[in-house]
């Protein structure tokens, strides 16, 4: 979830009734004016602030202390096992890999495994035709049939990376690559690997690997716990996790970095538990100085004293817009005349994060959630206020 947002649970709104809008939360917009939006933070603000973790580490906190600060109420635990991750870059309906020594293919229905021969092949493919027949083929100067499978096929290389060929380029992955049947038809490419190997392709994409070791270790534990939580709440029948910002960004073998690998090894198996189960350890780039309440008690709203260090470029930010930008986004209002924040969460500066905003113009009004307002305008967070000049 590096410098980005996650899906925001709606249950947070049930935990704290929004305070009434204040007079200061309304701005007239005269013709020819400029709307200035000033904000704090980047992301939804639930759980750990990544910039805050670095700020805390710079002050000497250990990774355990950082995690206790952001996830108060959770307890330490251990976990292991494998995860399955859908690879979004492979948009084709087959599984295509580069030939290399030690490749094997497994028929998942029968459990039978074969070593792929060193026969001059450059590529190996597992594909299912319209009749439902799954074949393994290989390419030299042309394609050759090699074997028919009774179930989904899975290619591995004895623990060494396997290079997946995708429309956007080659991508190496640890573990196994599966040609997985999708409910309703079709196939996805799914990477099946150990949780620890998976983290190697996640942590350096979620936080700079060269940050303070305590911060990167905190990120490793948070990411491991988040993956374990998602594994217990799989996204689909054929894949537990995705590799995008909707889960955690996962880049496979090519994303790995020695420093983050060291942090993962130093915290091997460590997770945070809630009632003996993996906690929902959401995190975001920057809290802006106040975290936001989430859907569970340990994702609470509180002042984040570590987020505002000098190296955090998104602790405070400003965007200037012409009223026409808002008029294009919500054309039914006509000419914008008035902005009113109708609800905030009550935590922090200005009364906290915006929960809803009403735009009024010459043709009518529209009320949208803070999350929608942020998304449509590409803002860093909903922790914001306005000025008109």
RODO-493678 format. One record per residue (C-alpha): x, z, y. Coordinates in Angstrom, 1 decimal. Example, Ala and Ser with C-alpha at 12.3 -4.5 7.8 and 13.67 -1.06 7.14 Angstrom:
     east       up    north
     12.3      7.8     -4.5
     13.7      7.1     -1.1
This chain:
     east       up    north
      0.0      0.0      0.0
      2.8     -0.7      2.3
      1.9     -0.9      6.0
     -1.6     -1.9      5.0
     -5.1     -0.4      4.3
     -6.9      0.5      1.1
    -10.5      0.5      0.4
    -12.1      3.5      2.2
    -14.5      5.7      0.2
    -17.8      6.0      1.8
    -18.2      9.6      0.6
    -16.0     10.8      3.4
    -18.9     10.4      5.7
    -20.9     13.0      3.7
    -18.3     15.7      4.2
    -18.6     16.0      8.0
    -21.5     15.0     10.2
    -20.3     12.9     13.1
    -20.4     14.6     16.5
    -22.6     13.0     19.2
    -21.0     10.3     21.3
    -19.6     11.7     24.5
    -20.0     10.1     28.0
    -16.3      9.2     27.9
    -17.0      7.0     24.9
    -18.8      4.3     26.9
    -17.2      1.6     29.0
    -18.8     -1.0     31.2
    -17.2     -4.5     30.9
    -17.4     -6.4     34.2
    -16.8    -10.1     34.4
    -13.1    -11.1     34.4
    -12.0     -7.7     33.0
     -9.5     -7.0     30.2
    -10.3     -4.6     27.3
     -7.4     -2.4     26.2
     -7.6     -0.7     22.8
     -5.1      2.2     22.4
     -4.7      3.6     18.9
     -2.7      5.8     16.5
     -1.6      5.1     13.0
     -1.8      2.3     10.5
     -4.2      2.3      7.6
     -7.1      4.5      6.5
     -5.2      7.8      7.0
     -6.2      9.3      3.6
     -3.5     11.4      1.9
      0.2     10.8      2.5
      1.4      9.1      5.6
      4.5      7.1      4.5
      6.1      7.3      8.0
      5.1     11.0      7.9
      6.9     11.4      4.6
     10.0      9.9      6.1
      9.7     12.2      9.1
      9.3     15.2      6.9
     12.3     14.2      4.8
     14.4     13.8      8.0
     13.5     17.4      8.8
     14.8     18.6      5.4
     11.7     18.8      3.3
     12.0     18.0     -0.4
      9.7     15.5     -2.1
      7.7     18.4     -3.7
      7.2     20.0     -0.2
      6.1     16.6      1.2
      3.6     16.1     -1.6
      2.3     19.7     -1.2
      1.7     19.1      2.5
     -0.3     15.9      2.0
     -2.1     16.7     -1.2
     -2.8     20.4     -1.0
     -4.8     21.7     -3.9
     -3.3     19.4     -6.5
     -0.9     20.7     -9.2
      2.2     19.1    -10.7
      2.1     17.5    -14.2
      3.6     14.9    -16.5
      2.3     11.6    -17.8
      3.6      8.6    -19.6
      2.3      5.5    -21.4
      1.6      1.9    -20.4
     -0.4      0.0    -17.8
     -1.9     -3.5    -17.7
     -1.7     -5.4    -14.4
     -3.5     -8.6    -13.6
     -1.1    -11.1    -11.9
     -2.9    -12.6     -9.0
     -0.3    -15.3     -8.4
     -1.0    -17.0    -11.7
     -4.2    -18.9    -10.7
     -4.1    -21.3    -13.7
     -6.0    -20.7    -16.9
     -2.9    -20.8    -19.1
      0.3    -18.7    -19.6
      3.4    -20.6    -18.8
      6.9    -19.1    -19.1
     10.5    -20.2    -18.9
     12.4    -20.5    -22.2
     15.0    -17.8    -22.9
     16.7    -16.2    -25.8
     14.7    -13.6    -27.7
     11.2    -14.7    -26.7
      8.4    -13.8    -29.1
      4.7    -14.5    -29.2
      2.1    -12.2    -30.7
     -1.4    -13.0    -31.9
     -3.4    -10.1    -30.6
     -6.2    -10.6    -33.1
     -4.0    -10.6    -36.2
     -1.1     -8.6    -34.9
      1.3    -11.2    -36.3
      4.4    -11.9    -34.2
      6.8    -14.8    -34.3
     10.2    -15.4    -32.6
     10.1    -18.6    -30.6
     12.8    -21.0    -31.8
     15.7    -22.2    -29.7
     14.7    -25.8    -30.1
     15.6    -27.3    -26.7
     12.3    -26.2    -25.1
     12.4    -25.6    -21.4
      8.9    -24.1    -21.2
      6.5    -22.3    -23.5
      2.7    -22.2    -22.9
     -0.3    -20.4    -24.4
     -3.5    -22.1    -23.5
     -7.1    -22.1    -24.8
     -9.1    -25.4    -24.8
    -12.8    -25.9    -24.2
    -13.5    -25.4    -27.9
    -12.0    -22.0    -27.8
     -8.8    -22.9    -29.7
     -5.7    -21.1    -28.5
     -2.4    -23.0    -29.0
      1.2    -22.3    -28.4
      3.0    -25.4    -27.2
      6.5    -26.1    -25.8
      8.0    -28.7    -23.5
     11.2    -30.7    -23.9
     10.8    -34.1    -22.4
      7.1    -33.8    -23.3
      4.7    -31.2    -24.7
      4.8    -30.4    -28.4
      2.3    -28.4    -30.4
      3.8    -25.4    -32.2
      1.2    -22.9    -33.5
     -2.5    -22.0    -33.3
     -3.5    -18.4    -32.6
     -6.7    -16.7    -33.7
     -6.8    -14.4    -30.6
     -5.2    -13.9    -27.2
     -1.4    -14.6    -27.1
      1.2    -12.3    -25.7
      4.8    -13.3    -24.9
      7.7    -10.8    -24.6
     11.5    -10.9    -24.7
     12.5     -7.6    -26.4
     12.5     -5.6    -23.2
     14.2     -8.2    -21.1
     12.4     -9.9    -18.2
     10.1    -12.9    -18.9
      9.9    -15.5    -16.2
      6.3    -16.5    -15.5
      5.7    -19.9    -13.9
      3.0    -19.8    -11.3
      1.7    -22.4     -8.8
      3.6    -20.5     -6.1
      6.9    -20.3     -8.0
      8.7    -18.4    -10.8
      8.2    -14.6    -11.1
     10.1    -12.5    -13.6
      8.3     -9.5    -15.2
      9.3     -6.7    -17.5
      7.3     -5.9    -20.6
      4.8     -8.4    -22.0
      2.8    -11.2    -20.5
     -0.6    -11.6    -22.0
     -3.0    -14.6    -22.0
     -6.1    -12.4    -21.7
     -9.7    -13.4    -22.2
    -11.9    -12.6    -19.3
    -15.5    -11.4    -19.8
    -17.7    -14.4    -19.0
    -15.1    -17.0    -19.8
    -11.6    -18.1    -18.8
     -8.3    -16.3    -19.0
     -6.0    -14.2    -16.7
     -2.3    -13.5    -17.0
     -1.8     -9.7    -17.5
      1.5     -7.9    -17.4
      1.6     -5.0    -20.0
      4.5     -2.6    -19.5
      5.5      1.1    -19.3
      4.3      3.1    -16.3
      7.9      3.7    -15.3
      8.8      0.0    -15.4
      5.7     -0.8    -13.4
      6.8      1.6    -10.7
     10.1     -0.2    -10.3
      8.1     -3.2     -9.0
      5.8     -1.1     -6.8
      7.8      1.6     -4.9
     10.1     -0.7     -2.9
      7.1     -2.8     -1.8
      5.2      0.3     -0.7
      8.1      2.1      1.2
     11.6      1.0      2.2
     13.8      1.9     -0.7
     16.6      2.9      1.7
     14.6      5.6      3.4
     15.5      9.3      2.7
     15.6     10.0     -1.0
     13.0     12.8     -0.6
     10.5     10.4      1.0
     11.1      7.7     -1.7
     10.7     10.3     -4.4
      7.4     11.5     -2.9
      6.3      7.8     -2.8
      7.3      7.4     -6.5
      5.2     10.4     -7.5
      2.2      9.3     -5.4
      2.4      5.8     -6.7
      2.7      7.0    -10.3
     -0.3      9.3     -9.9
     -2.3      6.6     -8.2
     -1.6      4.2    -11.1
     -2.5      6.8    -13.7
     -5.8      7.4    -11.9
     -6.6      3.7    -11.9
     -5.6      3.5    -15.5
     -8.3      6.1    -16.2
    -10.7      4.0    -14.1
     -9.8      0.4    -15.1
    -10.8     -2.5    -12.9
    -11.9     -4.6    -15.8
    -12.0     -4.8    -19.6
     -8.7     -6.8    -19.7
     -6.7     -5.3    -16.9
     -6.5     -1.7    -15.6
     -4.8     -2.5    -12.3
     -4.3     -5.4     -9.9
     -1.0     -6.3     -8.0
     -2.4     -6.6     -4.5
     -3.3     -4.2     -1.6
     -6.6     -3.5     -3.4
     -4.5     -1.4     -5.8
     -0.8     -1.1     -5.2
      1.4     -4.0     -4.3
      3.4     -4.9     -7.4
      6.1     -7.6     -7.4
      7.6     -7.3    -10.9
     11.3     -7.4    -11.7
     12.3     -9.3     -8.5
     11.1     -6.5     -6.3
     13.3     -3.8     -7.8
     15.9     -2.0     -5.7
     18.6      0.4     -7.0
     17.6      3.2     -4.5
     13.9      3.2     -5.5
     14.8      2.9     -9.2
     16.9      6.1     -8.7
     13.9      7.8     -7.1
     11.7      6.8    -10.0
     14.2      8.0    -12.5
     14.7     11.3    -10.7
     10.9     12.0    -10.8
     10.3     10.5    -14.3
      6.8     11.2    -15.5
      5.9     13.5    -12.5
      2.3     13.2    -11.2
     -0.2     15.3     -9.3
     -3.2     16.6    -11.2
     -6.7     17.7    -10.1
     -8.4     19.7    -12.8
     -5.8     18.5    -15.3
     -6.4     14.8    -14.6
     -4.4     12.4    -12.4
     -5.4     12.9     -8.7
     -6.6     10.1     -6.4
     -3.4     10.0     -4.4
     -4.3      7.5     -1.7
     -1.6      6.9      1.0
     -1.2      4.7      4.0
      1.5      3.6      6.4
      0.9      6.1      9.2
     -1.7      8.8      9.9
     -1.2      8.6     13.7
     -0.9     12.4     13.8
     -4.2     13.2     12.0
     -5.0     12.4      8.4
     -8.5     11.4      7.5
    -10.9     13.1      5.0
    -11.4     11.1      1.8
    -13.7     11.3     -1.1
    -12.1     14.4     -2.8
    -11.2     17.9     -1.4
     -7.5     17.4     -1.5
     -7.8     14.3      0.8
     -8.5     16.4      3.8
     -8.3     15.9      7.5
     -5.6     17.8      9.3
     -2.9     17.5     11.9
      0.1     15.7     10.6
      3.1     17.1     12.5
      5.6     14.8     10.7
      4.1     11.4     11.6
      5.2     11.1     15.2
      9.0     10.8     14.8
     10.9      8.3     17.0
     11.3      5.8     14.2
      7.5      5.3     13.6
      6.5      2.1     15.5
      2.8      2.5     14.6
      2.3      6.1     15.5
      0.9      4.8     18.8
     -0.1      1.2     19.6
     -1.9     -0.9     22.2
     -3.8     -4.2     22.0
     -5.2     -6.0     25.0
     -8.1     -8.4     24.6
    -10.2    -10.7     26.7
    -14.0     -9.9     26.3
    -14.3    -13.4     25.0
    -12.5    -12.3     21.8
    -15.3     -9.8     21.1
    -17.9    -12.3     22.0
    -16.6    -14.8     19.5
    -16.5    -12.1     16.8
    -20.1    -11.1     17.5
    -21.7    -14.1     19.2
    -25.2    -12.7     19.1
    -24.4    -10.3     22.0
    -23.9    -13.1     24.4
    -21.7    -12.1     27.4
    -20.2     -8.6     26.7
    -21.3     -6.0     29.2
    -20.8     -2.6     27.5
    -18.8     -0.9     24.8
    -20.0      2.4     23.4
    -18.5      4.4     20.5
    -21.6      5.9     18.9
    -19.9      8.2     16.3
    -16.4      9.6     15.5
    -15.2     11.8     12.6
    -14.4     14.8     14.9
    -10.7     15.1     13.9
     -7.9     14.7     16.4
     -7.5     13.0     19.8
    -10.5     11.4     21.5
    -12.8     13.1     18.9
    -11.1     11.3     16.0
    -11.5      8.0     14.2
    -14.3      5.7     15.2
    -17.2      5.6     12.7
    -19.4      3.2     14.6
    -19.3      1.2     17.8
    -22.1     -0.6     19.7
    -21.4     -3.7     21.7
    -24.0     -4.7     24.3
    -24.2     -8.1     26.0
    -26.5    -10.4     27.9
    -28.3    -11.5     24.7
    -28.5     -8.2     22.8
    -26.6     -5.5     21.0
    -24.8     -5.1     17.7
    -23.6     -1.9     16.0
    -20.8     -2.1     13.5
    -18.8      0.5     11.5
    -15.4      1.5     12.7
    -13.9     -0.1      9.6
    -15.7     -3.4     10.3
    -14.6     -3.4     13.9
    -11.0     -2.8     12.8
    -11.1     -5.5     10.1
    -12.6     -8.2     12.3
    -10.2     -7.7     15.1
     -7.2     -7.1     12.9
     -6.5     -3.6     14.4
     -4.1     -1.1     12.7
     -6.6      1.7     12.3
     -9.9      3.1     13.5
     -8.2      6.0     15.3
     -8.6      4.4     18.7
    -10.1      4.4     22.2
    -10.8      1.9     24.9
    -10.0      1.2     28.6
    -11.4     -1.6     30.7
     -9.5     -3.0     33.7
